[in-house]
Amino acid sequence: MELLVLPEGWFAVCADADWITPGVQGRRDPSMESAFVGVIPLKGGGQNEIRFEVFVNAFSRSLSVRAADRWFAIRGESPPPDVCNRVQSNEFAVLFRPEVDS
């Protein structure tokens, strides 16, 4: 995984593989969006251990996910083209703008 600081206050967490979809498969709502709006327990985790994606959403004004060649707008505005282009070489990326500018 790699963390990128991008133009216009955007950040990206990029990887060569999708780490979210396997964690939501088998749930009532297995959508990408559900990982960011619901509290999902970690598989094999202890008591009160949950996936972190819901926190990224809670503290972001904008949030989008790139999985393969597909984009998912989760919250707020979509990233501008110059920001999107910076993660095109990654198979998977979560792009977000924090609620407070850095």
N, C-alpha and C positions, 0 to 999 in steps of 0.2 A: 504494500500500500504506500501511497505517496500523498502528502498534503501540499497543495499548491495555493499560493496567494496570487489572486488574479486581479485584473483591472476593475475599477468601479466598485471596490469593496467586496467582491465575490471571493469565495474560497471553494476549493474542490478537494474531495478525498477520492483518489483514483486507484483502480486496481485492475489486474488482468482478468479477474473473474468476478461474477456477481455474488456477493456475500449475503444479500438480502433475501432473494427469492427462495433459496432452500429453507430459510427460517420461517417462512409464512406458508409453505406448502402443507396441506393437510389441515389448515385452519378453515373456519367457516367462511372467511373472506380472505382468499389468498392473493389479493391484489397488491401491487407495489405500494399503492397509497396506504393500505392498511398498516404497513410496517411503520409509517410515520404518524399515524393518528391514534393508534391503539397501544396499550401497554401489553407487550408480548413477553412472556417468560423466556429466559434463556434455556435452550434444551440442555439438560444435564446440569443446569445451574442450581444454586442453593436457594433458600428462602429469600424472597424479595429481590432476586436478581432478574433484571429485565433487559431487553434489547435497548440500545442507546438511541435508535433513530427517532423515537418520539421526543427526546430532548433537543435534538437538532431542529426539529420542526418548532418546538415550543419557543426557542430563542432566536428564530430566524424570521425575517420579514419576507424573504423569498427563498424557495427551495425547489430544485428540479433534479431529476435523475436521468442519466443516460445509461441505457442497458443495450449493448450491441449497437444497433443503429436507430434505436427507438428512444424518444424523449418522453418523460412523464413530468408534467407540471403539478407539483404537490401543493405549493402555496405561493401566493403573490405573483410577481411578474417573472416571466421567463428570462433567462440570461441573454444578454445581447450576443449577436453573432461572433464578435471578436473574442468573447469569453468562451462561448461554445467551441470555437475552433481550437482553443488551447487544450481541450480534452479529447479531441477526435481520435487520437492514437491509442487511447485507453479503451478497453472492452467495457468498463463499468466506471461510472463516476457519479458522486453526489455533489451537486453544486448548491451553495447557499450563501445568502447575505445575512449576516447577523443583524439583530434588531438594533444594536448600537454600532455605529461605524467604528472601524479600527483606526 
